Amino acid sequence: MKRTPTPGSDPAEILAGAAFDRRDFLRRSAATLAAGALSLTRPARAQAEKPPVIDTNVYLGPCPFRRLPLETLLEAPDSLTRFTTALSTQSVACWAGSFEALLQRDYDGINDRLAALVGTDKAHARYFHLFGAVNPKIAGWRETLRRIQQVHRMRGIRLHPNFHGYTLADPDFVALLDAASQQGLIVQIAMRMEDARTQHPALSVADVDVKPLLEWLPQMPTLRVQLLNATRSAADALLVSRLSELGVCFDTAMVEGMAGIARLVEAVPEIKLCHGSYAPFFYPESAALKLVESTPELDSRTLAAISSHHAENLLTVG
């Protein structure tokens, strides 16, 4: 018995129809599949309970290594607005330093421009917590530190020892830690800025050796320290565990592997891990996805701590 086709069900008729939009069909299909996959990887509880996110690892200004898709220039305020819009879809606040601090030596000028970039715009001022640049090997660093706190009212300092030519065993670095502790500033130390495999041959910079912190931190109990780009996998667990016992915080920007955050927390249960995207060098969506894929393995308290609570504690302690 020959079946009579339902009107409009013939594939040839559909393909020929003016109302059929193939691109729209593919787009909707892809969106449906993506939503289904996401729902399978996250339990209903996790989807309903999405804590606010504070991004503790963001940079402003031109990257010295390459042109970045999300890069914002210090002299272009409109670019900051667009950058802020992109970031705010993933976080409620960002801690930002300047890319200029890596290769330039006028740290007062760098901090002046960073502060001026955010300026008096209330939305930007609420969203960005700025971290100043200072180098303890440059004469006048104490005055730079004073301006960071008293003039610009920044929340802390972001250090790049491997780019500035000193180690964490240097007495000048220890003096900077002591001064920052006395002034109530958070100290962020960027352990690496780029994987060694992708660095330019003329600008090959080794990772910061953070082991000297094990000696200095017990002598400064009120100091608040966060290591950026320091944790890549659970293989770092031993050193991370020892530093965590001393109150050091870390960020998630360079955590690698499927459910990497969950595996790191499992290896070092006491770790104080904060959300960090390292935008615009990395896409902020990538950092958000790390939280999503680890959510089934994390309880709600741990997820909230990583998303914002550890960062809030850094801001309020001291």
C-alpha positions as CSV (number, residue, x, y, z in Angstrom):
1,M,0.0,0.0,0.0
2,K,1.4,3.3,-1.1
3,R,1.6,5.8,1.7
4,T,0.3,9.3,0.9
5,P,2.9,11.9,2.0
6,T,1.8,14.4,4.5
7,P,1.7,17.9,2.9
8,G,5.0,19.6,3.6
9,S,6.8,16.4,4.7
10,D,8.5,15.7,1.4
11,P,12.3,16.5,1.8
12,A,12.4,17.9,-1.7
13,E,9.4,20.1,-1.0
14,I,11.0,21.3,2.3
15,L,14.3,22.0,0.7
16,A,12.7,23.9,-2.1
17,G,10.5,25.9,0.2
18,A,11.2,29.6,0.6
19,A,10.4,29.5,4.3
20,F,13.2,27.0,5.0
21,D,16.3,28.6,6.4
22,R,19.1,26.0,6.6
23,R,21.5,28.2,8.6
24,D,18.8,28.9,11.1
25,F,18.0,25.2,11.3
26,L,21.7,24.3,11.9
27,R,22.1,27.0,14.5
28,R,19.0,26.0,16.5
29,S,20.1,22.3,16.3
30,A,23.6,23.1,17.6
31,A,22.1,25.2,20.4
32,T,19.8,22.4,21.4
33,L,22.5,19.8,21.4
34,A,24.8,22.1,23.5
35,A,22.1,22.7,26.0
36,G,21.4,19.0,26.3
37,A,25.1,18.2,26.8
38,L,25.5,20.8,29.5
39,S,22.4,19.5,31.3
40,L,24.0,16.0,31.3
41,T,27.3,17.2,32.8
42,R,25.7,19.3,35.5
43,P,23.1,18.1,38.1
44,A,19.9,20.2,38.5
45,R,21.2,21.4,41.9
46,A,24.3,22.9,40.4
47,Q,22.4,24.6,37.6
48,A,20.1,26.2,40.1
49,E,22.9,27.3,42.5
50,K,25.4,29.4,40.6
51,P,27.3,31.6,43.0
52,P,28.7,35.0,42.0
53,V,32.2,34.9,40.6
54,I,35.1,37.2,41.3
55,D,37.9,37.1,38.7
56,T,41.2,37.6,40.5
57,N,43.5,37.5,37.5
58,V,42.8,40.1,34.7
59,Y,45.2,42.4,32.9
60,L,44.5,45.8,31.2
61,G,46.6,47.5,28.6
62,P,48.5,46.2,25.6
63,C,50.0,42.8,25.9
64,P,53.8,42.9,25.0
65,F,53.9,39.4,23.5
66,R,51.1,39.5,20.8
67,R,47.9,41.2,19.8
68,L,45.0,39.6,21.7
69,P,41.4,39.4,20.5
70,L,40.0,41.0,23.7
71,E,42.9,43.4,24.3
72,T,42.0,46.8,25.5
73,L,44.4,49.8,25.1
74,L,45.1,52.2,27.9
75,E,44.4,55.2,25.7
76,A,41.1,54.0,24.5
77,P,38.3,54.3,27.1
78,D,35.7,52.9,24.8
79,S,37.7,49.7,24.5
80,L,37.6,49.3,28.3
81,T,33.8,49.5,28.2
82,R,33.6,46.7,25.6
83,F,36.1,44.7,27.5
84,T,34.2,45.2,30.8
85,T,31.0,44.0,29.0
86,A,32.7,40.9,27.8
87,L,34.1,40.1,31.3
88,S,30.9,41.0,33.2
89,T,29.0,38.1,31.6
90,Q,31.3,35.8,33.5
91,S,32.1,37.6,36.8
92,V,30.7,40.3,39.1
93,A,34.1,41.9,39.8
94,C,37.7,41.7,38.5
95,W,41.1,42.3,40.0
96,A,43.2,43.9,37.4
97,G,46.9,44.8,36.9
98,S,48.7,46.3,33.9
99,F,50.5,44.5,31.1
100,E,52.8,47.5,30.9
101,A,54.4,46.4,34.2
102,L,56.2,43.5,32.5
103,L,58.7,45.4,30.3
104,Q,58.5,49.1,31.3
105,R,60.3,50.7,34.3
106,D,58.3,53.8,35.0
107,Y,56.1,52.2,37.6
108,D,54.5,55.4,38.8
109,G,53.5,56.2,35.2
110,I,52.1,52.7,34.7
111,N,50.0,53.0,37.9
112,D,48.9,56.5,37.0
113,R,47.6,55.3,33.6
114,L,46.0,52.2,35.1
115,A,44.1,54.4,37.6
116,A,43.2,56.9,34.9
117,L,41.9,54.1,32.6
118,V,39.2,53.2,35.1
119,G,38.9,56.8,36.2
120,T,35.8,58.2,37.8
121,D,33.4,56.0,35.9
122,K,31.3,54.5,38.8
123,A,30.5,51.3,36.9
124,H,34.2,50.7,36.1
125,A,35.3,51.6,39.6
126,R,32.8,49.2,41.2
127,Y,33.8,46.4,38.8
128,F,37.6,46.7,38.8
129,H,39.8,46.3,41.9
130,L,43.2,47.6,40.7
131,F,46.6,46.2,41.6
132,G,49.6,48.4,41.2
133,A,53.0,47.7,39.7
134,V,56.2,48.0,41.8
135,N,59.7,46.6,41.5
136,P,61.8,46.4,44.7
137,K,65.0,46.5,42.6
138,I,64.2,50.0,41.4
139,A,65.2,53.0,43.5
140,G,62.1,54.8,45.0
141,W,59.9,51.7,45.3
142,R,58.7,52.7,48.7
143,E,57.3,55.9,47.3
144,T,55.7,53.9,44.5
145,L,54.1,51.7,47.2
146,R,52.9,54.7,49.1
147,R,51.2,56.2,46.0
148,I,49.6,52.8,45.2
149,Q,47.9,52.8,48.6
150,Q,47.4,56.5,49.4
151,V,46.9,58.2,46.0
152,H,45.3,55.5,43.9
153,R,43.7,53.6,46.7
154,M,44.5,50.3,45.0
155,R,43.8,47.0,46.8
156,G,47.2,45.5,46.4
157,I,50.3,45.0,44.2
158,R,51.0,42.5,41.4
159,L,54.6,41.4,41.1
160,H,56.5,39.9,38.2
161,P,59.9,38.8,39.7
162,N,61.0,36.8,36.7
163,F,60.6,39.8,34.4
164,H,62.1,42.2,36.9
165,G,65.3,40.3,37.6
166,Y,65.0,39.2,41.2
167,T,64.2,36.0,43.1
168,L,61.9,35.5,46.1
169,A,65.0,35.0,48.2
170,D,66.2,38.6,47.5
171,P,66.3,40.8,50.7
172,D,64.8,43.6,48.7
173,F,61.8,41.4,47.9
174,V,61.4,40.5,51.6
175,A,61.5,44.2,52.5
176,L,58.7,44.8,50.0
177,L,56.6,42.0,51.5
178,D,57.1,43.5,54.9
179,A,56.1,47.0,53.7
180,A,53.1,45.7,51.9
181,S,52.0,43.8,55.0
182,Q,52.3,47.0,57.1
183,Q,50.2,48.9,54.6
184,G,47.5,46.2,54.4
185,L,48.0,45.5,50.7
186,I,47.4,42.2,49.1
187,V,50.4,40.8,47.3
188,Q,49.9,38.9,44.0
189,I,52.9,37.2,42.5
190,A,52.6,36.0,38.9
191,M,54.5,32.7,38.7
192,R,54.4,32.6,34.9
193,M,52.9,34.6,32.1
194,E,53.1,32.1,29.3
195,D,53.9,28.5,28.7
196,A,57.6,27.9,27.9
197,R,56.6,26.2,24.7
198,T,55.0,29.3,23.2
199,Q,57.5,32.0,24.4
200,H,59.4,34.0,21.8
201,P,63.0,32.8,21.6
202,A,64.3,36.3,22.4
203,L,62.1,36.5,25.5
204,S,62.4,33.2,27.2
205,V,61.5,33.7,30.9
206,A,61.7,30.9,33.5
207,D,58.9,30.3,36.1
208,V,59.3,32.0,39.5
209,D,60.7,29.7,42.1
210,V,58.2,30.2,45.0
211,K,60.0,27.9,47.5
212,P,61.6,30.8,49.4
213,L,58.1,31.8,50.5
214,L,58.2,28.8,52.8
215,E,60.9,30.6,54.8
216,W,59.5,34.2,54.8
217,L,55.8,33.8,55.3
218,P,55.9,32.4,58.8
219,Q,57.6,35.6,59.8
220,M,54.7,37.7,58.4
221,P,51.5,36.3,59.7
222,T,49.3,39.2,58.6
223,L,50.6,39.2,55.0
224,R,48.0,38.3,52.3
225,V,49.5,36.5,49.3
226,Q,48.1,35.0,46.1
227,L,50.1,33.2,43.5
228,L,48.8,33.7,39.9
229,N,49.2,31.2,37.1
230,A,50.8,28.8,39.6
231,T,48.7,25.7,39.5
232,R,48.6,23.6,36.3
233,S,47.7,20.2,37.7
234,A,47.5,18.0,40.8
235,A,51.2,17.2,40.1
236,D,51.9,20.5,42.0
237,A,50.1,19.2,45.0
238,L,53.0,18.9,47.5
239,L,54.3,22.5,47.1
240,V,50.7,23.9,46.9
241,S,49.8,22.0,50.1
242,R,52.8,23.4,52.0
243,L,52.1,27.0,50.9
244,S,48.4,26.6,51.6
245,E,49.2,25.8,55.2
246,L,50.8,29.2,55.4
247,G,47.7,30.9,54.1
248,V,48.7,31.4,50.4
249,C,45.9,31.6,47.9
250,F,46.0,30.4,44.3
251,D,44.0,31.0,41.1
252,T,42.5,28.7,38.5
253,A,43.7,30.3,35.3
254,M,46.3,27.7,34.3
255,V,44.7,24.6,35.9
256,E,44.7,22.0,33.1
257,G,42.8,18.8,32.3
258,M,39.2,17.6,32.5
259,A,37.7,18.5,35.9
260,G,41.1,19.9,36.7
261,I,39.8,22.1,39.5
262,A,38.0,19.2,41.2
263,R,41.1,17.0,40.9
264,L,43.3,19.7,42.4
265,V,40.9,20.2,45.3
266,E,40.9,16.5,45.9
267,A,44.7,16.4,46.0
268,V,44.9,19.5,48.3
269,P,41.7,19.7,50.3
270,E,42.9,22.8,52.2
271,I,43.8,24.8,49.1
272,K,42.5,28.4,49.0
273,L,41.7,28.5,45.3
274,C,40.2,31.6,43.7
275,H,38.7,32.0,40.3
276,G,41.0,33.6,37.7
277,S,40.7,33.9,34.0
278,Y,44.0,35.6,33.0
279,A,41.9,37.6,30.5
280,P,42.5,38.9,27.9
281,F,45.5,36.5,27.4
282,F,42.9,33.6,27.9
283,Y,39.3,33.8,27.0
284,P,37.2,34.4,30.2
285,E,34.7,31.8,28.9
286,S,37.4,29.2,29.3
287,A,37.8,29.9,33.0
288,A,34.0,29.7,33.4
289,L,33.9,26.3,31.7
290,K,36.5,25.0,34.2
291,L,34.1,25.7,37.0
292,V,31.2,24.1,35.0
293,E,33.0,20.9,34.3
294,S,34.2,20.5,37.9
295,T,30.8,21.4,39.4
296,P,29.5,17.8,39.6
297,E,32.5,16.9,41.7
298,L,32.4,19.9,44.1
299,D,30.0,20.5,46.9
300,S,28.2,23.8,47.0
301,R,30.4,25.2,49.8
302,T,33.6,24.5,47.9
303,L,32.2,25.9,44.6
304,A,31.2,29.1,46.4
305,A,34.6,29.4,48.0
306,I,36.4,29.1,44.7
307,S,33.9,31.4,42.9
308,S,34.1,34.3,45.4
309,H,34.5,33.6,49.1
310,H,38.3,33.1,49.2
311,A,38.7,36.4,47.2
312,E,36.3,38.2,49.5
313,N,38.3,37.0,52.5
314,L,41.5,38.3,50.9
315,L,39.9,41.7,50.6
316,T,38.5,41.9,54.1
317,V,41.3,40.3,56.2
318,G,43.9,42.6,57.6
